[in-house]
Every structure is written in structure tokens, then in C-alpha cells.
Amino acid sequence: MPGSVADHTVCLLLKLGQVAFRLSEDRLDALGLRVRHYSILQALADNGPQPQLGLGAYLRIDPATMASSLDFLENTGYLARARDRQDRRRYVVEITAAGSDLLARANTGLEGLDATMFADLAAADRATLHRVLGELASESGLPALYDAVREPTASKKQA
């Protein structure tokens, strides 16, 4: 980090996030995935079939990017989309067996990346880092702040 930029925790997180994102993209690229594809597959594995729009909102992925990501994952056989039986205007997205197999390989690769990235930290420090980052990433943490900042923009667009 250049100079006193590192004095700001948010700048440290930003720079480390950029590095972690690039390393994750490289690791997932070996499987033909991007981080957003992985996130979609993991969310479906964790939560079961989801409406397409709800999944995008849950992951905070804009609708255009979500549609192109789902197209890719559907065309590669890693997920299936079908019309919602209760509302034929909506699509429900579901992970396939091939998607589950790929997700297992992706998780193995990301676990290896975690081990490499944090190898210099003691086990207790890794656990503390994971806990603190988990708290920040919780729905009442930074995502809530992000949503609160973005909501006025969304309200203006609707007006």
C-alpha cells in the first residue's frame, strides 16, 4: 500500500479485496468459472431453487449481469431455468448435478487458496479474521450499509 493510504482500514480492505478477487478469479478460471458464477452456484446449493430476480437481489448482482451469468451457467449445463409454476412471468433457477460436481471442485480450489493466502497467520488469527470478516459481511453489517446508500439511487430511478 502506498504511503499513508494504509492508515485507512477501508483502503486496506479494498486493496486486499482486489488481490483476493484476482487470485480467486485465476483459481476459478481453471474450472471455466468466474467469481460471480461461483457465487450463483453456491447460493443455489445453499438455498435451493430460487426465482431469478430474487437470486440476483440476494447476491447483489445487477439484472443484466445476472442474466448473462445465468445464460452461461445454463448453456454449460451447471444450472437449469424453468418458468415458475406460480407466476409464469418469472424464472426459477436450480443447480444441476453437473453444477454441484463443479461447485465441489471449486470449493476445494478455494479452500486451497485460503490456505495459501493465510499460511503466515497462526490458526487462532485465521479463525479471528474469519469471524470478524463474517460479522462484517452479515446482513446487518456492511451489506446493510451498502443497501442503505444505494436505495436512494434506486428510488430516484423509479420516480
C-alpha positions as CSV (number, residue, x, y, z in Angstrom):
1,M,0.0,0.0,0.0
2,P,1.4,3.4,-0.9
3,G,2.2,5.8,1.9
4,S,-0.5,6.6,4.5
5,V,-3.3,5.1,2.4
6,A,-2.7,2.1,4.6
7,D,-3.8,4.2,7.6
8,H,-7.4,3.6,6.5
9,T,-8.9,0.2,7.2
10,V,-11.3,0.6,4.3
11,C,-8.3,1.1,1.9
12,L,-6.6,-2.0,3.3
13,L,-9.8,-4.0,2.8
14,L,-10.2,-2.6,-0.7
15,K,-6.6,-3.4,-1.8
16,L,-6.7,-6.9,-0.2
17,G,-10.1,-7.5,-1.7
18,Q,-8.7,-6.7,-5.2
19,V,-5.9,-9.1,-4.7
20,A,-8.2,-11.8,-3.3
21,F,-10.6,-11.3,-6.2
22,R,-7.9,-11.7,-8.8
23,L,-6.5,-14.8,-7.1
24,S,-9.9,-16.3,-6.8
25,E,-10.7,-15.5,-10.5
26,D,-7.5,-17.2,-11.5
27,R,-8.2,-20.2,-9.4
28,L,-11.8,-20.5,-10.7
29,D,-10.7,-19.8,-14.3
30,A,-9.1,-23.2,-14.3
31,L,-12.6,-24.6,-14.0
32,G,-14.1,-22.2,-16.5
33,L,-15.8,-20.1,-13.9
34,R,-15.7,-16.5,-12.7
35,V,-16.4,-15.5,-9.1
36,R,-19.9,-14.4,-9.9
37,H,-20.6,-17.8,-11.4
38,Y,-19.3,-19.5,-8.3
39,S,-21.5,-17.2,-6.1
40,I,-24.6,-18.1,-8.0
41,L,-23.9,-21.9,-7.8
42,Q,-23.0,-21.7,-4.1
43,A,-26.2,-19.7,-3.4
44,L,-28.3,-22.3,-5.2
45,A,-26.6,-25.1,-3.4
46,D,-27.1,-23.4,0.0
47,N,-30.7,-22.2,-0.5
48,G,-32.2,-24.4,-3.2
49,P,-34.1,-23.3,-6.3
50,Q,-34.6,-19.5,-6.4
51,P,-36.5,-17.0,-8.6
52,Q,-34.0,-15.4,-11.0
53,L,-34.7,-11.8,-9.8
54,G,-34.6,-12.8,-6.1
55,L,-31.3,-14.6,-6.6
56,G,-29.8,-11.5,-8.3
57,A,-31.0,-9.3,-5.4
58,Y,-29.7,-11.8,-2.8
59,L,-26.3,-11.7,-4.4
60,R,-26.4,-8.0,-5.3
61,I,-25.8,-8.7,-9.0
62,D,-27.4,-6.3,-11.4
63,P,-30.1,-7.9,-13.6
64,A,-28.1,-7.6,-16.9
65,T,-25.1,-9.3,-15.4
66,M,-27.3,-11.8,-13.7
67,A,-29.0,-12.8,-17.0
68,S,-25.7,-13.2,-18.8
69,S,-24.2,-15.2,-16.0
70,L,-27.3,-17.5,-15.8
71,D,-27.1,-17.9,-19.6
72,F,-23.5,-19.0,-19.4
73,L,-24.2,-21.4,-16.5
74,E,-27.3,-22.8,-18.2
75,N,-25.5,-23.3,-21.6
76,T,-22.7,-25.2,-19.8
77,G,-25.2,-27.4,-18.0
78,Y,-24.5,-26.2,-14.5
79,L,-27.9,-24.9,-13.8
80,A,-31.4,-25.1,-15.2
81,R,-34.1,-22.4,-15.5
82,A,-37.7,-23.1,-15.7
83,R,-40.9,-21.0,-15.6
84,D,-42.2,-20.5,-12.1
85,R,-45.4,-22.6,-11.7
86,Q,-47.0,-19.9,-9.5
87,D,-46.0,-17.0,-11.7
88,R,-45.3,-17.9,-15.4
89,R,-43.6,-14.5,-15.9
90,R,-40.8,-15.5,-13.6
91,Y,-38.0,-18.0,-13.9
92,V,-36.8,-20.3,-11.2
93,V,-33.1,-21.3,-11.2
94,E,-31.8,-24.6,-9.9
95,I,-28.3,-26.1,-9.7
96,T,-27.8,-29.3,-11.7
97,A,-25.8,-32.4,-10.8
98,A,-23.0,-31.2,-13.0
99,G,-23.2,-27.8,-11.3
100,S,-22.9,-29.5,-7.9
101,D,-19.9,-31.5,-9.0
102,L,-18.2,-28.4,-10.4
103,L,-19.0,-26.5,-7.2
104,A,-17.3,-29.2,-5.1
105,R,-14.2,-28.8,-7.2
106,A,-14.4,-25.0,-7.0
107,N,-14.7,-25.2,-3.2
108,T,-11.7,-27.5,-3.0
109,G,-9.7,-25.0,-5.0
110,L,-10.8,-22.0,-2.9
111,E,-10.0,-23.9,0.3
112,G,-6.5,-24.4,-1.1
113,L,-6.3,-20.7,-1.9
114,D,-7.4,-19.8,1.6
115,A,-4.7,-22.0,3.0
116,T,-2.1,-20.4,0.7
117,M,-3.2,-16.8,1.3
118,F,-3.3,-17.1,5.1
119,A,-0.4,-19.5,5.6
120,D,1.6,-16.9,7.5
121,L,-1.2,-16.5,10.1
122,A,-1.5,-18.6,13.2
123,A,-4.6,-20.8,13.3
124,A,-6.1,-18.6,16.1
125,D,-5.5,-15.5,14.0
126,R,-7.1,-17.1,10.9
127,A,-10.2,-18.0,13.0
128,T,-10.4,-14.5,14.3
129,L,-10.0,-13.0,10.9
130,H,-12.7,-15.3,9.5
131,R,-15.1,-14.4,12.4
132,V,-14.6,-10.7,12.0
133,L,-15.0,-10.7,8.3
134,G,-18.1,-12.9,8.7
135,E,-19.6,-10.3,11.0
136,L,-18.8,-7.5,8.6
137,A,-20.4,-9.5,5.7
138,S,-23.6,-10.4,7.7
139,E,-26.8,-8.8,6.5
140,S,-26.7,-6.3,9.4
141,G,-23.1,-5.4,8.6
142,L,-21.6,-3.8,5.5
143,P,-24.2,-5.2,3.1
144,A,-26.9,-3.2,5.1
145,L,-24.8,-0.1,4.8
146,Y,-24.4,-0.7,1.0
147,D,-28.1,-1.2,0.5
148,A,-28.9,2.0,2.5
149,V,-26.5,4.0,0.4
150,R,-27.8,2.5,-2.9
151,E,-31.5,2.7,-2.0
152,P,-31.9,6.5,-2.6
153,T,-30.4,6.0,-6.1
154,A,-33.0,3.2,-6.8
155,S,-35.8,5.4,-5.5
156,K,-34.8,8.3,-7.8
157,K,-34.7,5.9,-10.8
158,Q,-38.3,4.8,-10.1
159,A,-39.6,8.3,-9.8
